[in-house]
Amino acid sequence: DIYEQYLLYQEQGMQASPGHLSQIRRILTSFKAYLEKKDISLRSLRIEHLDAFMRSFAVKNNTRKLYRTLLRGFVRYLYYQKGVIKKDLASLLVGPRLIEQQKPPKFLRPQEVKSLFSNLKVSTPADIRTYAMVYLAYSLGLRPVEISLITFDDISFSEGQITIPKRKADNPITLPIPENTLKAVAAYVLNARPKSNDRHIFLNHVFPYSPISANLVVCYLSKAMKQAGLSSSGYWLRHTYAQNLLQIGRPIQEIKE
C-alpha cells in the first residue's frame, strides 16, 4: 500500500518522530477516504482535487496550514519517488495569503462596480482614455504599470487577445480580451489617441505625446472612482478582478497565476 510505503519512507528515510508520523497517518487516512468516496485514483489526481479536499476541513488556519504541509509532502513523494503522478502538484498546493484583519483586501461590491461604469464620461479624449484604462484594470486585473506599457504589438484586435510581456514575476502571459474592453480600447485608438509614431497605446495628450506613466494611470483610475462617489484607488480594480474569480469558484493557484 503506497500510503504505508510513504510512512515507512518518512520513518526510515526522513527520521520522522512518532508524533509526526501520527499526524501524517491522520491526514493520509482522511485523504484516502476522500478519494475513495469521490472515486478518484491517485494516478488521475489534479490540483482541483487537492484544493477540494483541503476545503472539506472545518479547522483553524494554523491547523489547515499544517494539513496542507503534510499533504504536500505525500504528493511530492508520489511525483519524485514513485512517478505515480505526471506533474509536481506539491508546488501548486498553496493556500490564500493570510492578511492581517485590520488590512483586509479592498475590492468593489457589485453595486459599486455598477456605479463606477455608469459614471464614466466619454466627452473628451482624456475621458475616453480613462474609460479604456478602467475596462482593462477591471476585466483583466492589470496593474497600472502594465496598462502604461501596452503597445500595439501586444494587442491583436482581430483575435481579441492581449499579451503582457513585462509582469511583476517576469512571466509573460496572453489573455483573451472581453468584447466591451476591446471596444473601449479601439474607441480610444480610433477617436481620441493623438497622432504619433510611438507604439504605446496610451499617450499623454500634450505634445510631444509621450507614453503615459504608471503613476498617471493610478491617478486617472482613482479620479474615475471619486467621480462615482467611491473612496477607493485604482488597485481596487485588480483586487475586484481576483475576488470575482474567487466567487465563481476558480482555484487559488489559478487566480495567483
N, C-alpha and C positions, 0 to 999 in steps of 0.2 A: 504494500500500500504506500503510495507516494507521500502521503501525509506522515506516516510513521518514518519513512526514509528521511524526510526533512527534519523531523525531531531528532533522529539519530545523528544527522549531519550537524545540527546545532549543538548537540551534547558532546560529540566526539571531536568534530572538526572545529567548532567555534567555542568550545568550552563553556557553553551556556549553563548558568546556575539552575538548580532545581526550581526556584521561584520563577525564573524567566521561562523555563520550559513549560511550566504550568500555564503561564499566560499565553504562550504560543499555542499550546494544545487547546485552550479555551476558544481562541479566535478561529483556529482551524476547524474545530468541531462545528462551530456556528456556520462557517463558510461552506463546509462540505454539505451540511444540511440545507443551506440556502440553495446551492447549486442543484442538489437532487430535487428539491421542491420545484425549482424553475426548469428542470430538465436541461441543464446546461453542462456540457462536458468541459473539462479543463482545456482540451485542445481548441475548443471554439470560444475560449474566453476573450472578452473585449473589455475595454475601459468602461463602457456603459454598464456592464455587469458589476464591475468593482464599485463604481460610484453608487449604483442602486443598492448594493449590499451594505455599504457604509451608511447610507441614508436610513437603513432599516433599524439602526440603533438609536434609542432614545436615551442618550447619555450626555454628560457634560463635555465641554470642548476638550479638556485635557485628556479625558478617557478616550474620546474619539481619536485624538491625535495619536495616542498610544496604540490603539487598534489599527490605525492606518499604517503606522510604522511596522508593526508585526506582520501585517498582511503584505506590505511591500517587500519584506524580506523573503516571504514564501514565493511571491510572484517572480522576484528576481532569480530565485533558485530554479523555478520552472523554466526560465528562459536560458540562463547561463549554464546551469549544471545538468539539466535534463533535456533541454531542447523540446519541451512539450508544447510551448507556445512559440510563435514565429516573430513576436515583436516584444521589445522590452517595455511591458506595461507598467513596470515599477516606477519608471521615470514620469509616467503620466498620472500616477495615483497621488494627487495632491489635493489639499483642501483649500477652501477660500481663505484668503489672508485675514487674520484676526485684526480688527481695528478697534482702537480704544472707543469705549462707549460715548465719551464726550466729543468724539470726532467721527461720527458715522459718515458713510459715503453719501454725498449730496447729489440728488437727481430730481428731475421734474416729474410730477404726477401727471396723469393723462389730461386733466383739466388745464394744467399749466402749459402743457405742450400745445394744446388747442389754442390757448390764449396767445402764446408766442407766435404761432404761424398766422393767426388771424390779424395780428397787429403789425406784421411785416409790411413795409412800404416798398413800392416799386416806381416811385415818381421821379427819381434821379438816377444817374449812372451809379453813384455810390450806394444807393438803396438796393439796386439790382445786384451789385457785387455782394453786399451783405446778405441778401436773400439767398444767393447761391452758396455762400460760405456756411450759413446756418443749416442748409439742407445737407451739406457734406459732413458737418460735425454731428448732426443728429442721426442721419440714416446710415452712416458708415463708421461713426465713432472716431473720426480722425482728430488727431491733435492739431492745435493751431499751427505749429511749425510744419506739420505735414501738409496742411492746406496751403501754407505760404509757398511751399516748394513745388507744388504741382505744375507740370509743364504740359504742352500739347503732345509731347512724346509719351506721356503717361496715361492719356485717356484715349480710348477707342470709342468714338461716338456710335459707330456702326454696330459694334459688338456689345456695347453697353458695359464696358469694363474699365477699371482704373487700376493702375499699378503704383504702389507706394514703394519706391526704391530705397528711401532712406527712413528707417524707423528706429525707435529707441533701442531695440535689441539687435539692430543691424541685420534683420532678416526680411528681405523684400517680400511683398505679398500682392497678389492680384485679386481684386474683389469685383463682384457684379455691382453695377450702379442702379439703384431703383429708378424707375422711369421719371418720377417727379424731380428727383435730384439731377438726372441727366438733362432734363428740360430747363431746370434753373441755371445750370452751368452754360448750356447752349444759349440761353437768353442773354446772359451776360456777355458771352463771347461775340455774339452777333449784333447786339444792340447797345452795349454800354462800355465795352472794353476799348481803351484808347488804341489808335493805330500804332503798332510798334512791332519791330522785328524780334523783340525779346520773346523767348519761348515760354516764359512763365505765364500761367493763366491769369493770375490776379496781379494787377499793377496798381501803383499809385496813380491818381488821376491828375497829377500836376507834372508838367514837363520837367525832366526828361522821361517820365513814365517808367520808373524803376520798379522792380518786383516788390510787392508788399512784404513787410516784415511780420514775423510771428507775433510780436507784441501788438502790432496794429490789428491783426486778426482777433486777438483776445479782446482788444478794445472795442471793435465793431460788434463782436458777438455779445459782449456784455451790454453794450448800448442797446442792441435789439431787445434784450431781455428787460432792461429797465423801461423801455417804451411799452412793454407788455405788462408793466407793473410787477415784475419779478425781481426780487433782490437776490440775484444769482450771477454766476460767472460763466464764461464760455466753456470751462471744463466740465460744467454740469451736464452739458450735452453728451459728452463722451461717457460719463457715468450713467446717463439715462439710456444710452445705447446698450451698455452692458447689462443694466437692470432689465431692459426689455428682453434680451436674450435669456436671462436667468428665468424670467417669468414664463417663457414659453417652453422651458424645460431643457435648454441646451446644457451640456456638461460643463463643469467649471473649467476643465482643461481646454475645451474648445473656445470658450469665452476668453481665456487667458491668451491663446494664440491669436 
